[in-house]
Amino acid sequence: MSGYRDLIELIAKRQMGILGKRNTTEIFSEAGLALDSAGKIENDSAGYEELETLTITLHEKYGPVPIMGCKIPVARKAKELKLKLPPLFV
């Protein structure tokens, strides 16, 4: 499956390296997204709204560093998939 779910999973994998697995799982949970141990989201219908909620939650809790840590790969993937990104990524 392609789309926003791919972007969210890319963010999950990057954040596990930046924030650690526990903090990443916690922040995703706060944003209403459940992650498995491999960084895959369990919500099959994740879309733009979930991506935007996640980025806002990340930024509010940890500041700009987590967003900066995944901005380029997420922007590249979004361009490849022709998807709109939330304002914090632009």
Contacts in CASP RR format, 6 or more apart in sequence:
PFRMAT RR
TARGET T0000
AUTHOR 0000-0000-0000
METHOD contacts of the structure
MODEL  1
MSGYRDLIELIAKRQMGILGKRNTTEIFSEAGLALDSAGKIENDSAGYEE
LETLTITLHEKYGPVPIMGCKIPVARKAKELKLKLPPLFV
1 44 0 8 1.000
2 81 0 8 1.000
3 47 0 8 1.000
3 81 0 8 1.000
3 83 0 8 1.000
4 46 0 8 1.000
4 47 0 8 1.000
4 48 0 8 1.000
4 50 0 8 1.000
4 51 0 8 1.000
4 83 0 8 1.000
5 41 0 8 1.000
5 43 0 8 1.000
5 44 0 8 1.000
5 46 0 8 1.000
5 47 0 8 1.000
6 77 0 8 1.000
6 81 0 8 1.000
7 51 0 8 1.000
7 74 0 8 1.000
7 77 0 8 1.000
7 78 0 8 1.000
7 81 0 8 1.000
7 83 0 8 1.000
8 33 0 8 1.000
8 41 0 8 1.000
8 46 0 8 1.000
8 47 0 8 1.000
8 50 0 8 1.000
8 51 0 8 1.000
8 54 0 8 1.000
9 39 0 8 1.000
9 40 0 8 1.000
9 41 0 8 1.000
10 70 0 8 1.000
10 73 0 8 1.000
10 74 0 8 1.000
10 77 0 8 1.000
11 51 0 8 1.000
11 54 0 8 1.000
11 55 0 8 1.000
11 58 0 8 1.000
11 70 0 8 1.000
11 74 0 8 1.000
12 24 0 8 1.000
12 28 0 8 1.000
12 35 0 8 1.000
12 39 0 8 1.000
12 40 0 8 1.000
12 41 0 8 1.000
13 39 0 8 1.000
14 69 0 8 1.000
14 70 0 8 1.000
14 73 0 8 1.000
14 74 0 8 1.000
15 23 0 8 1.000
15 24 0 8 1.000
15 27 0 8 1.000
15 58 0 8 1.000
15 66 0 8 1.000
15 70 0 8 1.000
16 24 0 8 1.000
16 39 0 8 1.000
17 24 0 8 1.000
18 65 0 8 1.000
18 66 0 8 1.000
18 69 0 8 1.000
18 70 0 8 1.000
19 27 0 8 1.000
19 62 0 8 1.000
19 66 0 8 1.000
24 35 0 8 1.000
24 39 0 8 1.000
25 35 0 8 1.000
27 54 0 8 1.000
27 57 0 8 1.000
27 58 0 8 1.000
27 61 0 8 1.000
27 62 0 8 1.000
28 34 0 8 1.000
28 35 0 8 1.000
28 41 0 8 1.000
28 54 0 8 1.000
29 35 0 8 1.000
30 57 0 8 1.000
30 61 0 8 1.000
31 50 0 8 1.000
31 53 0 8 1.000
31 54 0 8 1.000
31 57 0 8 1.000
31 58 0 8 1.000
32 43 0 8 1.000
32 50 0 8 1.000
32 53 0 8 1.000
33 41 0 8 1.000
33 42 0 8 1.000
33 43 0 8 1.000
33 46 0 8 1.000
33 50 0 8 1.000
33 54 0 8 1.000
34 41 0 8 1.000
34 42 0 8 1.000
34 43 0 8 1.000
35 41 0 8 1.000
35 42 0 8 1.000
36 42 0 8 1.000
43 50 0 8 1.000
48 83 0 8 1.000
48 84 0 8 1.000
48 86 0 8 1.000
51 85 0 8 1.000
51 86 0 8 1.000
52 86 0 8 1.000
55 67 0 8 1.000
55 86 0 8 1.000
55 88 0 8 1.000
55 89 0 8 1.000
56 86 0 8 1.000
56 88 0 8 1.000
58 66 0 8 1.000
58 67 0 8 1.000
59 66 0 8 1.000
59 67 0 8 1.000
59 88 0 8 1.000
67 88 0 8 1.000
67 89 0 8 1.000
71 89 0 8 1.000
74 85 0 8 1.000
74 89 0 8 1.000
75 85 0 8 1.000
75 89 0 8 1.000
78 84 0 8 1.000
78 85 0 8 1.000
78 89 0 8 1.000
END
